Amino acid sequence: MNVQGRDCTLTVAKDGELIPLPYSEETVRQTSKGYSLPGCIGERNRELTVVTEKIIEGCFITRLEYLNVLPLFLLFFNCNEKFDLYADRIFEKVIYKNVLPKSFELRGENHEAFKLRLDVKNSSSSFVDSWSVNTPSLEWEQRRTYFFDGHCVIADLKTLPLIYRFELNGSFTEKTNYKIKLYFPLSEEHYPVNDKIEKLSIVIDHNDGISLDLYDLEPVTDLCDINCSDTVLCFQTFNITGIVVLNIRNSKENIQIVL
């Protein structure tokens, strides 16, 4: 993010590792919770706010690339483990300590960069601190961004003609839940039915061997039409009742993260 000609930075820190992010937006803040006491009738006393607690909340949006896809999915895998966020906003440098992942949304639009939104929440030991004087510069180095190819989605061993958009959501509450919404044009070649999909695979990057496998997708809604003049566009939402697997298979790594 660029502010007044200078680059802001946002960095995830966990287990001694620093992961600078190519983020486009962030709203992480410390907010106050409490209640208000009204002013006395007939007096000039202003309304008084009693602060009972301060919590850290908000989100950030980043693109996917080789150096951040694994650390980000490890945050989801270890959703009960705390991490820190280093934010350099030019006018201030703050550290949000001991936060937890609350939810995420991975979105892909055909021929566009993958976008990941991560919402964070407070933990019992969260607090805000300033950067120490010996904190190094945490600049993000530009790498190759991953782009979604809507022709590289496979459902039960059959390549779908086109998924022009998808939204994969996960929430980390008392019970972890995942769901996905698929957007596609109807055609004679592919007319989805309201049946369970046993395995859905989404290629993130061919060159680096990165993909997502989603198991046991159960339709939540019927097909919904989207008004369009030349074709029939629709979307359908599925609950993911099985596992979500991130695969990284190349000459350097052979990793599976099972959520």
Residue pairs with C-beta under 8 A, 6 or more apart in sequence:
1 7
1 8
1 10
1 23
1 24
1 25
1 26
2 8
3 89
3 90
4 90
6 90
7 139
7 140
8 87
8 88
8 89
8 90
9 20
9 86
9 87
9 88
9 138
9 139
9 140
10 20
10 21
10 23
10 26
10 60
10 62
10 85
10 86
10 87
10 88
11 18
11 19
11 20
11 21
11 85
11 86
11 87
11 138
12 18
12 19
12 21
12 71
12 72
12 75
12 83
12 84
12 85
13 19
13 83
13 84
13 85
13 86
14 71
14 74
14 75
14 81
14 83
14 84
17 71
18 86
18 138
19 67
19 68
19 71
19 72
20 138
20 139
20 140
20 141
21 60
21 62
21 68
21 140
22 62
22 63
22 65
22 68
22 140
22 142
22 143
22 145
23 60
23 61
23 62
24 61
24 62
24 63
24 115
25 60
25 61
26 58
26 59
26 60
26 61
26 87
27 58
27 59
27 60
28 56
28 57
28 58
28 59
28 60
28 85
28 87
28 96
28 99
28 120
29 56
29 57
29 58
30 54
30 55
30 56
30 96
30 128
31 54
31 55
31 56
31 57
32 49
32 51
32 53
32 54
33 51
33 52
33 53
33 54
33 55
34 49
34 50
34 51
34 52
34 53
35 49
35 50
35 52
36 47
36 48
36 49
36 50
37 47
37 48
37 49
37 50
38 47
39 45
39 46
39 47
39 48
55 121
55 122
55 126
56 96
56 99
56 120
56 121
56 122
56 126
56 128
57 102
57 119
57 120
57 121
57 122
58 119
58 120
59 117
59 118
59 119
59 120
60 85
60 117
60 118
60 120
61 115
61 116
61 117
62 68
62 72
62 115
62 116
62 118
63 113
63 114
63 115
63 116
63 145
63 146
64 72
64 106
64 113
64 114
64 115
64 116
64 145
64 146
64 204
65 143
65 144
65 145
65 146
66 143
66 144
66 146
66 205
66 208
66 210
67 143
69 146
69 204
69 210
69 246
69 248
70 246
70 248
70 255
70 257
72 116
72 118
73 246
73 257
73 259
74 257
75 81
75 83
75 101
75 118
76 101
76 104
76 170
76 172
76 259
77 257
77 258
77 259
79 100
79 101
79 172
79 176
80 100
81 100
82 97
82 98
82 99
82 100
82 123
82 125
82 126
83 98
83 99
83 100
84 95
84 96
84 97
84 98
84 99
85 95
85 96
85 99
85 120
86 93
86 94
86 95
86 131
86 135
86 138
87 93
87 94
87 95
87 96
88 131
88 138
93 130
93 131
93 135
94 128
94 129
94 130
94 131
95 128
95 129
95 130
95 131
96 120
96 126
96 128
97 125
97 126
97 127
97 128
97 129
98 123
98 125
98 126
98 127
99 120
99 121
99 122
99 123
99 126
100 120
100 121
100 122
100 123
100 172
101 118
101 119
101 120
101 121
101 172
102 119
102 120
102 121
102 171
102 172
103 118
103 119
103 169
103 170
103 171
103 172
104 116
104 117
104 118
104 119
104 169
104 170
105 116
105 117
105 167
105 168
105 169
105 170
106 114
106 115
106 116
106 167
106 168
107 114
107 115
107 116
107 117
107 165
107 166
107 167
107 168
108 114
108 115
108 148
108 150
108 165
108 166
108 202
109 148
109 164
109 165
110 148
110 149
110 150
110 162
110 163
110 164
110 165
111 147
111 148
111 149
111 150
112 147
112 148
113 145
113 146
113 147
113 148
114 145
114 146
114 147
114 148
114 204
146 204
146 205
146 210
148 166
148 202
148 204
149 203
150 162
150 163
150 164
150 165
151 159
151 160
151 161
151 162
152 159
152 202
152 203
152 206
153 159
153 160
153 163
153 166
153 182
153 200
153 201
153 202
153 203
154 160
154 199
154 200
154 201
155 197
155 199
155 200
155 201
156 197
156 198
156 199
156 200
157 199
160 184
160 190
161 184
161 185
161 187
161 189
161 190
162 184
162 185
163 182
163 183
163 184
164 183
164 184
164 185
164 233
165 182
165 183
165 235
166 180
166 181
166 182
166 183
166 202
167 180
167 181
168 178
168 179
168 180
168 212
168 214
168 244
169 178
169 179
169 180
169 181
170 176
170 177
170 178
170 244
170 259
171 177
176 259
177 239
178 214
178 239
178 240
178 244
178 259
179 220
179 237
179 238
179 239
179 240
180 200
180 214
180 217
180 237
180 238
180 240
181 235
181 236
181 237
181 238
182 235
182 236
182 238
183 226
183 233
183 234
183 235
184 190
184 192
184 233
184 234
184 235
185 231
185 232
185 233
185 234
186 223
186 231
186 232
186 233
186 234
192 223
192 236
194 219
194 222
194 223
195 219
196 216
196 217
196 218
196 219
197 216
197 217
197 238
198 215
198 216
198 217
199 213
199 214
199 215
200 213
200 214
200 217
201 211
201 212
201 213
201 214
202 211
202 212
202 214
203 210
203 211
204 210
204 211
204 212
208 248
208 250
209 247
209 248
209 249
209 250
210 246
210 247
210 248
211 246
211 247
212 244
212 245
212 246
212 247
213 244
213 245
213 247
214 240
214 242
214 244
214 245
215 240
215 242
215 243
215 244
215 245
216 240
216 241
216 242
217 238
217 239
217 240
217 241
217 242
218 238
218 239
218 241
219 236
219 237
219 238
220 237
220 238
220 239
221 236
221 237
222 236
223 234
223 235
223 236
224 234
224 235
224 236
225 232
225 233
225 234
226 233
226 234
226 235
243 258
243 259
244 258
244 259
245 256
245 257
245 258
245 259
246 255
246 256
246 257
246 259
247 255
247 256
248 254
248 255
248 256
249 255
